[in-house]
Every structure is written in structure tokens, then in C-alpha cells.
Amino acid sequence: MDARTLDVREARVDAAEDRFFTNRANMDMVDRVISIVALVFGAVCVCALLAHVLFV
């Protein structure tokens, strides 16, 4: 392989890494939102189950 081919490959790898870390930051935010929604949903389910056991 010549130097130009290696430079092109290195540039592609760098671009892929940049996209990966940008997507990773976006996914961290999405994961945080999903975790909060799941936690709230779980708390509502537990409260509903507890109310059903205590009052029915």
C-alpha cells in the first residue's frame, strides 16, 4: 500500500470515530430519558399494585 491509501484509510477511521462519539453522546442522552421514563412507569405500576392489594 502506498502512503496515499493509508492516509485515506486513516481519514475514514477518524471520521468513523467522530461519528461514533457523536452518536454515543446522543445515545447517552436518549438512554437517560428512557431510564427516567422506565423508572416513573415502574413506580406507577408498584403504586397501583400496592393500592390494589391494600384497598380491594
Buried (B, 14 or more C-beta within 10 A) or exposed (E): EEEEEEEEEEEEEEEEEEEEEEEEEEEEEEEEEEEEEEEEEEEEEEEEEEEEEEEE
